[in-house]
């Protein structure tokens, strides 16, 4: 399938992505500074444009914001919400850290899983939460994603996943690292059942998540400017003793070197995912 055909704008109006209608700014309206163009953007304008700056910079989204953007209205039904990390290694301060991030993020864990419809197409959906310890993968995150792939295989559903992660959660040691193998095995069983897995990599997708389920999808997409890699750029430079090229580990660089299949603007994601799910519908019903 020529994926690039789905990534091309359909007409001139879509070339720059969706443009929000002008917003009347009241005095004192909250603003957010864009790290790309360095302009202060009214929050109302950012919200109207799915947290994308007029310059094209994609701000990070909370997991449930993204679910509301991607899933058809009222179609998302959460699964495995009771799963949450403990402190199996009695790591100092970890219990308090979990309580703090749960209160701050409003989530029990760093991934939200469930079933949904995207453009009328039924699927399983997981979205990682950057505001919960930067989406780090502990035992509960690995178990939730594994359980979702097992549910999808049992009910013959495709999986759509949005990744964002700093990697394995150091407070859980090897219990965290083993989630790479566990989630990969679940993805393989789902694939062996002839079912589709679509991944969208968002900023940042790094470490053990990149080295496991993030890069194991049938079709791998990414948002513009997203950092995608395993080790950090500074670590690589210090290890190789060589300067890295400009844009190293950005999604555009990763696409150029053949590690992902395409870059998709946030405004186009729901349409594209729905089209890909529709094209591969035979894999579910076949």
Phi, psi and omega in degrees: 000137180274091184298329184300332180297330181279339183270343179287139175300145179283332179205177184299330183291338184265357187298326181259016184079179182288137179249126182289151175294147180305136181249129177287117184269122176278154177300130178084008179296136180300144180230162177229133181277131180276126180288350180268304181264350176065024176260152175273121184250128177303135181301325180297324179290320178297316180298321180292340182246030177054041177059038174244124178292151174306335178283351179104355180290131180263109175289157176291146179245147170289154187303315184284335171298316181293321178298318178296328180287322189267316186279146174300150184308130176062014183268345184280128176235116187287144176236152172061029182292344182280347182283128180207151183289146168255211177230069189297333181261005182053045180292129184302127176080355184293320180300315179294322179299316179298317180297322180293313183287331176294319178291321184286321184270338185077010180242153177277334181210177187272015174210143176245128184238151175176191174250154183199174168240138177237111185059034180086355181264125181285142180199169164266145186224131169233142179226124180277151186251109182291337183275004174248091180051043180050042176062024183297146185263105171260189184296325180290320177298313179299320180292320179295316181291319176300314181297324180293317178295323177293319176298316181297320179294319181294322183260009178051059179239144171289162178241134171243127182230137174249118185256143168203123185194146171272357178118203181292151182271109190297334182292347179249006171052227183295334176298328176284314182297326182292345177293337177299313180291321183293314179293323179297321178295321179293320177298319180296317179296321177296318178294318180298336177280001178080026185253156187269142174230122178247131179240140173239115182271126179243173189275125349262154170241106190218175173064217185297335177289318175297322183280005178225245194292338182296325184255017183251009182284160175293321177229125183245117177249168177210155174280155179301137175074005181290139173281126181228120180181181177258279176280156179291154182301321181295321179296317181296317179298317181292329181281316183273344183060031180229146176286140181271151180292159179300139178076011180304132179075000172284155186302326179295320177293317181295320177297314181301329182262012168083017183267345174229168186263342180178161175248133184229129176297149181301324181294339182259357190294315183296315180300313183294315180298319178298319180294318179294319177297320179294316180300322183263016182301330179299334180290334178277315185269348184284000000 
